[in-house]
Amino acid sequence: MTCLVRPDGPARAYVNAEGVTEALPLKVELLDERDRPLAGYSGDAAALVTKPGVRQPVQWPSGPQTPGAPFALRLEIPAGSDARLYAVYVAERDGPEALK
């Protein structure tokens, strides 16, 4: 779980991960300020990262953007996999300068 992120508006999340696949995806959920799952971003609506790589976008079923309210990310590495999570990024805009 990450610390609380307070973006100025909707943002996008990215991960650096290896060993994830469609069969063994990395699950990404958003939590509110009290660590409660956010509707539309958790449970059945969680994002599943299925491709390994650097700066892989996190895509929830509702779209790529996070809500404008503060949130924390909860990431779950699949049981029984050798997947590794190296970094999590939150960017308020797109482009190469977004992750500086």
Backbone as CSV, one residue per row, in Angstrom:
resi,resn,N_x,N_y,N_z,CA_x,CA_y,CA_z,C_x,C_y,C_z
1,MET,0.855,-1.170,0.000,0.000,0.000,0.000,0.901,1.233,0.000
2,THR,0.489,2.269,-0.728,1.265,3.497,-0.797,0.769,4.485,0.252
3,CYS,1.505,5.565,0.381,1.033,6.663,1.207,-0.105,7.372,0.455
4,LEU,-0.769,8.289,1.118,-1.862,9.040,0.518,-1.321,9.988,-0.547
5,VAL,-1.936,9.967,-1.706,-1.567,10.841,-2.823,-2.639,11.917,-2.911
6,ARG,-2.217,13.158,-3.049,-3.160,14.280,-3.116,-2.965,15.051,-4.421
7,PRO,-3.464,14.508,-5.534,-3.304,15.212,-6.811,-4.204,16.442,-6.872
8,ASP,-3.837,17.384,-7.727,-4.653,18.588,-7.926,-5.910,18.293,-8.739
9,GLY,-5.946,17.153,-9.360,-7.083,16.741,-10.180,-6.893,15.296,-10.583
10,PRO,-7.661,14.820,-11.550,-7.475,13.446,-12.009,-6.033,13.214,-12.454
11,ALA,-5.531,12.032,-12.187,-4.143,11.693,-12.516,-4.125,10.295,-13.128
12,ARG,-2.949,9.890,-13.581,-2.754,8.550,-14.128,-1.696,7.841,-13.298
13,ALA,-1.839,6.539,-13.181,-0.880,5.735,-12.432,-0.133,4.814,-13.393
14,TYR,1.130,4.552,-13.064,1.992,3.673,-13.848,2.779,2.801,-12.885
15,VAL,3.197,1.623,-13.351,4.033,0.748,-12.545,5.212,0.253,-13.363
16,ASN,6.283,-0.076,-12.669,7.406,-0.809,-13.244,7.326,-2.198,-12.625
17,ALA,7.054,-3.203,-13.427,6.869,-4.550,-12.910,7.392,-5.570,-13.907
18,GLU,7.747,-6.737,-13.376,8.115,-7.852,-14.240,7.447,-9.119,-13.704
19,GLY,7.278,-10.086,-14.581,6.706,-11.355,-14.179,5.194,-11.391,-14.120
20,VAL,4.521,-10.297,-14.510,3.058,-10.308,-14.538,2.599,-10.811,-15.901
21,THR,1.464,-11.488,-15.912,0.900,-12.034,-17.145,-0.615,-11.918,-17.063
22,GLU,-1.283,-12.278,-18.136,-2.747,-12.288,-18.098,-3.250,-13.297,-17.080
23,ALA,-2.547,-14.405,-16.937,-2.950,-15.422,-15.973,-2.607,-15.018,-14.535
24,LEU,-1.546,-14.230,-14.362,-1.099,-13.792,-13.034,-0.876,-12.272,-13.046
25,PRO,-1.964,-11.493,-13.056,-1.830,-10.029,-13.134,-1.539,-9.382,-11.789
26,LEU,-0.988,-8.178,-11.854,-0.827,-7.320,-10.689,-2.150,-6.586,-10.502
27,LYS,-2.730,-6.681,-9.318,-4.013,-6.033,-9.034,-3.747,-4.687,-8.369
28,VAL,-4.400,-3.633,-8.881,-4.223,-2.277,-8.350,-5.590,-1.723,-7.962
29,GLU,-5.719,-1.352,-6.687,-6.958,-0.773,-6.182,-6.665,0.600,-5.582
30,LEU,-7.679,1.435,-5.525,-7.557,2.735,-4.862,-8.348,2.715,-3.566
31,LEU,-7.770,3.363,-2.554,-8.395,3.471,-1.243,-8.586,4.936,-0.904
32,ASP,-9.573,5.234,-0.078,-9.780,6.621,0.347,-8.874,6.964,1.531
33,GLU,-9.070,8.135,2.103,-8.210,8.613,3.192,-8.276,7.736,4.439
34,ARG,-9.308,6.919,4.547,-9.454,6.031,5.705,-9.161,4.572,5.340
35,ASP,-8.460,4.374,4.235,-8.084,3.046,3.740,-9.278,2.175,3.373
36,ARG,-10.376,2.799,2.966,-11.554,2.068,2.490,-11.500,2.014,0.969
37,PRO,-11.880,0.881,0.373,-11.874,0.774,-1.092,-12.761,1.839,-1.739
38,LEU,-12.243,2.449,-2.806,-13.015,3.436,-3.561,-13.865,2.732,-4.610
39,ALA,-15.147,3.028,-4.616,-16.053,2.454,-5.613,-15.590,2.855,-7.008
40,GLY,-15.620,1.920,-7.919,-15.193,2.175,-9.284,-13.706,1.969,-9.505
41,TYR,-12.950,1.715,-8.420,-11.499,1.541,-8.515,-10.997,0.375,-7.671
42,SER,-11.889,-0.414,-7.077,-11.501,-1.507,-6.191,-12.418,-2.699,-6.394
43,GLY,-12.057,-3.822,-5.782,-12.866,-5.029,-5.910,-12.963,-5.471,-7.360
44,ASP,-14.181,-5.699,-7.832,-14.379,-6.111,-9.228,-13.949,-5.042,-10.221
45,ALA,-13.835,-3.800,-9.759,-13.428,-2.678,-10.626,-11.941,-2.349,-10.481
46,ALA,-11.168,-3.236,-9.859,-9.727,-3.020,-9.725,-9.052,-3.100,-11.092
47,ALA,-7.923,-2.439,-11.209,-7.120,-2.522,-12.432,-6.264,-3.781,-12.367
48,LEU,-6.045,-4.402,-13.506,-5.184,-5.571,-13.606,-4.083,-5.265,-14.611
49,VAL,-2.841,-5.227,-14.141,-1.695,-4.998,-15.025,-1.200,-6.369,-15.465
50,THR,-1.252,-6.617,-16.772,-0.920,-7.938,-17.305,0.338,-7.958,-18.152
51,LYS,0.922,-6.782,-18.388,2.127,-6.705,-19.213,3.290,-6.200,-18.378
52,PRO,4.431,-6.887,-18.427,5.603,-6.414,-17.704,6.248,-5.253,-18.442
53,GLY,7.010,-4.463,-17.708,7.761,-3.387,-18.337,7.870,-2.160,-17.466
54,VAL,8.568,-1.181,-18.012,8.764,0.104,-17.352,7.633,1.033,-17.769
55,ARG,7.068,1.725,-16.801,5.994,2.694,-17.020,4.777,2.075,-17.713
56,GLN,4.344,0.950,-17.177,3.135,0.309,-17.679,1.926,1.047,-17.119
57,PRO,1.005,1.496,-17.967,-0.151,2.240,-17.467,-1.099,1.346,-16.672
58,VAL,-1.674,1.921,-15.640,-2.705,1.249,-14.852,-4.048,1.692,-15.423
59,GLN,-4.859,0.734,-15.811,-6.132,1.023,-16.478,-7.270,0.359,-15.712
60,TRP,-8.097,1.170,-15.068,-9.288,0.645,-14.406,-10.374,0.448,-15.452
61,PRO,-11.359,-0.415,-15.184,-12.457,-0.595,-16.153,-13.157,0.720,-16.515
62,SER,-13.176,1.674,-15.567,-13.835,2.962,-15.818,-12.959,3.939,-16.607
63,GLY,-11.676,3.624,-16.785,-10.772,4.496,-17.526,-9.415,4.600,-16.867
64,PRO,-8.492,5.362,-17.477,-7.127,5.424,-16.972,-6.906,6.438,-15.851
65,GLN,-7.861,7.322,-15.627,-7.614,8.389,-14.658,-8.127,8.034,-13.276
66,THR,-7.421,8.557,-12.278,-7.841,8.411,-10.893,-8.844,9.515,-10.570
67,PRO,-9.557,9.403,-9.453,-10.456,10.503,-9.079,-9.638,11.714,-8.657
68,GLY,-10.242,12.859,-8.620,-9.536,14.070,-8.208,-9.304,14.151,-6.709
69,ALA,-9.930,13.284,-5.936,-9.807,13.294,-4.475,-8.540,12.544,-4.049
70,PRO,-8.067,12.770,-2.823,-6.906,12.023,-2.317,-7.176,10.514,-2.318
71,PHE,-6.115,9.733,-2.543,-6.233,8.274,-2.571,-4.888,7.644,-2.247
72,ALA,-4.941,6.386,-1.883,-3.752,5.547,-1.755,-3.929,4.384,-2.717
73,LEU,-2.839,3.793,-3.141,-2.906,2.632,-4.017,-2.566,1.384,-3.214
74,ARG,-3.361,0.341,-3.422,-3.060,-0.968,-2.842,-2.755,-1.886,-4.015
75,LEU,-1.565,-2.472,-4.004,-1.127,-3.337,-5.090,-0.962,-4.749,-4.552
76,GLU,-1.459,-5.702,-5.309,-1.398,-7.101,-4.885,-0.666,-7.913,-5.940
77,ILE,0.480,-8.468,-5.543,1.240,-9.346,-6.431,0.566,-10.711,-6.385
78,PRO,0.353,-11.328,-7.520,-0.369,-12.595,-7.529,0.349,-13.695,-6.751
79,ALA,-0.417,-14.428,-5.971,0.133,-15.543,-5.208,0.658,-16.601,-6.172
80,GLY,1.765,-17.187,-5.829,2.329,-18.245,-6.639,3.126,-17.767,-7.835
81,SER,3.306,-16.453,-7.958,4.087,-15.941,-9.091,5.442,-15.466,-8.596
82,ASP,6.331,-15.226,-9.541,7.616,-14.628,-9.186,7.653,-13.168,-9.645
83,ALA,6.482,-12.553,-9.749,6.372,-11.159,-10.188,7.082,-10.237,-9.208
84,ARG,7.592,-9.153,-9.746,8.277,-8.139,-8.930,7.726,-6.767,-9.292
85,LEU,7.515,-5.964,-8.273,7.072,-4.585,-8.444,8.228,-3.685,-8.034
86,TYR,8.702,-2.847,-8.953,9.849,-1.994,-8.683,9.466,-0.561,-8.339
87,ALA,8.415,-0.042,-8.964,8.053,1.358,-8.733,6.592,1.592,-9.096
88,VAL,6.027,2.601,-8.446,4.675,3.073,-8.736,4.779,4.569,-8.945
89,TYR,4.177,5.081,-10.013,4.198,6.507,-10.315,2.769,7.026,-10.419
90,VAL,2.570,8.250,-10.011,1.305,8.941,-10.237,1.649,10.257,-10.917
91,ALA,1.067,10.503,-12.075,1.355,11.705,-12.864,0.060,12.454,-13.131
92,GLU,0.101,13.750,-12.953,-1.082,14.568,-13.185,-1.227,15.022,-14.616
93,ARG,-0.228,14.725,-15.449,-0.317,15.044,-16.874,0.466,13.991,-17.651
94,ASP,0.244,13.904,-18.949,0.915,12.932,-19.792,2.205,13.510,-20.353
95,GLY,2.996,12.642,-20.961,4.214,13.082,-21.599,5.432,12.696,-20.775
96,PRO,6.629,12.793,-21.375,7.844,12.380,-20.675,8.135,13.189,-19.424
97,GLU,7.691,14.422,-19.378,7.941,15.259,-18.199,7.011,14.926,-17.040
98,ALA,6.025,14.088,-17.284,5.017,13.794,-16.258,5.594,13.078,-15.046
99,LEU,6.668,12.334,-15.205,7.191,11.532,-14.103,8.447,12.116,-13.486
100,LYS,8.717,13.370,-13.743,9.897,14.002,-13.148,9.614,14.441,-11.736
